[in-house]
Structures are given as structure tokens and as C-alpha cells.
Amino acid sequence: MSKVYVTLPAYNAELTLLRTIEEIPAGIVDQFLLVDDASPDNTVALARELGLRVIVHPENRGYGANQKTCYSEALADGADVIVLLHPDYQYDPKAVPLLIAPILAGYADMSFGSRFAATGDPILGGMPLYRYVGNRLATTVENLLLGSRFTEMHSGMRAYTRECLLSLPFLSYSDDFVFDSQLLVDAVTSGLRITEVPIRTRYTKESSSIDISRSMRYVAGSIAMAAKRGVQRGRRGRRTPVSLRTRRRPRILGRGPHTEATCMLCGRNDMYLLYPSNTRLRPESSDFACTAESVGKHDDILQCRVCGMVSSRTPLEDAEIIERYQDTVDPHYLEEESARRELFEHVLATMRGFYSHGRSLVEIGSHVGLFLDSAAKAGWDVRGIEPSRWAVEEGQRRFGVDLTQGVAEEFTAPPGSVDAVVMLDVLEHLVDPLSVLGRLHPVLSDEGLMVLSTVDVTRLHARMRRAEWPWFIFPHLHYYTPPTLHSTLASAGYRMVGWETVPRRFHLSSIANRLGDSFDPVGPIARRLSSVVDPRVPVGWLGDIVLAVARKA
Ligand SMILES: [Zn+2]
């Protein structure tokens, strides 16, 4: 049996609360949860009298912030279906069974009540004309931007499955009214199944309606969100790997002769040579440092014709690769400490958007523990493993973080003991990313977060530079495309819930040092220029590095 929670975000609901609760048909709600946003009236006392579970915000935080508390608490309590019902009696409580029916039947991940569906007449129900017109116009524009066909997109009567809320970064949304639109837009562009059910409109004197200037700001914010996500993710999320459902044809990046090799991802033996090796050097330990200067030197780059996976053919044995990481010394890494911290803050902000039960975090491939240090300051209980002996000593000495020397392939922890696993720019270095992700699966708690960044070989920069793309380097054994990362995660038992390009800014001098003199004319010019002025360059927009967030499937 599904546990149905009705959450009531309340502000001055004293006069309408009782009616709202009483009119919900009996026998369908397992728990009521009222979150009071510092109402000056007697909402809290009344709610307690009625036997509801009550949480009180000591200060007024806003309608969005109220919902964040509602949903976090319902998730923490183990709710399976979470209903949003305004205690101001604006929406008909009798419609709650109708609202959750498509969810209980397994047809939808989210549902909402539409006042405009079927023969609904919101004006007859008391909706002011300006709101009616505004609602119609905004809905039309948002539908166009998102490729949806809803009759309304501004309903405050909703229901979600647990998985729906776990899949959306709802804790990163606005604390104000636009929260509703952000959630709906993300749900549409994440490929979640959303359905609307017709409901009656009722505007009463007691209903709290926001004033015109706030309504305008709300409408502008809603349309802006739909436009932004429509561009980033495509209409109905057609372009984001988060919503990939079916197997598509693989994205083949070039032409080349067949070559004998087995695909890491699908195990088939149908690979072709995408770019031949451009050096006869054998990779040394110094080539495996984060700030290695051997940028652009690479082994044969191959692509699988069956699944599209791109991998390199390293001349090194698995044990030799691990030895090189263990011996790596990288004293220049911390020269860009502030840029790296900025990036890590961004990763932490992304993680904060998703609900998490606990605060236990493990980082695989921690280097000197800079991320762990930032994460600890953000309230995570952290530890990490790192193969480089130098980096482990350096990290323990500098940041005092819990850092163990070891490789991902040997990582162990009690089942379900970790709430977040973080692997930043690690996956592409692993000999067998699938087996490492599989090994981490039982360690991660059931609703934990798998957070990883990696290279994306399909973006414009990579396509333009072809074999000269600076991320083709010895230590990168694999290069992901959005569909191959999606299938890698799926094969290891995860489902992707977040995907974004990573914003990064580094000083021109450090970019110039990495490019060296091999990239004529960019490298030498950048090097000379950086001796005069050394601005920070936003290299993130090149789109080379992406951040994916996943949960267990
Ligand atoms: Zn393959």
C-alpha cells in the first residue's frame, strides 16, 4: 500500500483549514503535514488541535521555502505519494482522490489539478479576469517553449510520486511563488510523466491571492524558466541525457578502418580507428598528473560502431597504469586553488538541490582533498581515497582531511553506508568504469547521490578540434558522449537525474602552461600574453566537461 501524505503549506489559514481537511474524502490520506510560515493568526494552534503533524518556520520564508520543508519532511517520513494542497480552500479538497488516482494507477509521476481542463470555467468560479487572461497567455507561451499541451501550468494543487521529487533538484528552486513553475518545467524537461485532472475553481474572500505586481513577477519568472530550460534541454527535454529513455542510434563521430578491440561498454568487437595515435612516446607518471603538460598527445582513439563508446588503446597494462597514478607528484595543482574551489562550490550547490537523507560523502580520486575540504565546510561528513602517495600526504598535511591511499577498484565500505559518492574527472581514467560503478552501487544508500564529472567528446569544441582536442591525453582511457554516459550509468544500476555543463575559469597562464608550445599558434601566443596580463578565462563554455547526478535505478 502506498503511503499518501497531504502537505499543507500554510500562512494565515485559520479560517479555511478545518473546511479544507474535512472535505477530503475519508480513508485516502495516511498523514497530514502542515508547515506554517510564521502566521500571525491561530493556524498552528488549530492544526495541532486537529491532530495534524505541524512544523513551524520561526520566520516567514516564502511559499517556495514552505514547500521545500513540506517535501523534505514527507520524504524523510517515507511518504510514497505526496500531495500539495493549499489550506486556503482555493482548490477543492474533494478532488484529492482524483488527483492521486493516475499516480496510484502507475500512469503518472506527477499530476496537477487544472481549472481550465474539460468544461472548467474559472471565471464562473470567481477567478478575476486579469488573472484568467494572464494565466491563458502564460500557459500558451510556456507550452510553446516546452513542447507540452497543458491546459494550465499554474495550478497549486499537485501530487507527486516519491521518485518524482527525488529526481528533481527542488531544494535549489526559488523560495517564492515561482517555485511551482521551476518544478513543473524541470519535471517536463526531465521526461517525467505528468498528467492533469480537471478541478473546479473557487475563489473565496478568504483565499489568499497575490497582488498584481507579484503576479507579474511570477509570470515573468515562469516564462523565463521555461525559455531557459527549453533552450538547455530542448522541448520536452529532447536534448538532455536526463530524459533519454530509448536506445538511439549511436552517435558516430568519424570514419576509419575497423580495428581489433573489444568495447568497454557493450562488449562487442566492432570498433574503428577514429584518430590514430600522434606520438610514439610511452606515457610516464608525469603524464598522469592533473596539470600534465602532455596535452593533446594521445594513443589510438577508437569508437564502437554498435554503441558509440569512445576509448583509447593504451600500451600500458592495468597494473602499470595504477603504478603511474601512485607515483604521480603534482605540485602545480594548487596554483589554481581558488578556481578549483569555485568549481567545487558549484558542484556542492548542485548537490544541495537534491534531497539527501544523510550527510556521509565519499570522494573517489580526491587528489589533495580540496573538494573534501570544501564539502566538509558545507556540512558533509567526508572521506576520500586517492592513488597518489604524494597527494594523500599533501592533503593530510594541508587540509587535515580523511584521505586514504587506494584505488577505486579496491574501495570497500559497509552496504548503504554512504549518502553521496563523488567522482570528479575520474571515470575517464578508469580501466573499467562499469565495474567501479557496480562496486560502488551497494555502498551507496538506496536514495543516495552519485555525482560525477567527465569529458564530453560531442561538444562543438571537440568536434572542431577533432584529433587535436586538448582532452585527448594518455591518462584518459574513455571519452563519453551523452548517450554512452547514460548507458554506462544505466548498465551499472543508476538513473541519471541531473546533467549540466561545468562552468570553469582558469588563469590564462595556467592554460598556456598546459597547452605548451604544441598548440600553434594558440599556445605560444597565450604564453606570451599571460606574462603581461593574466586574466581568468571562462573555459567552461567550451562544454568539454559535464557534471551528471544519478540515483540508484
Ligand atoms: Zn560498444
Residues whose N, C-alpha, C, O or C-beta is under 5 A from the ligand:
A	BS01	ZN	C263 L265 C266 G267 C304 V306 C307 G308 M309
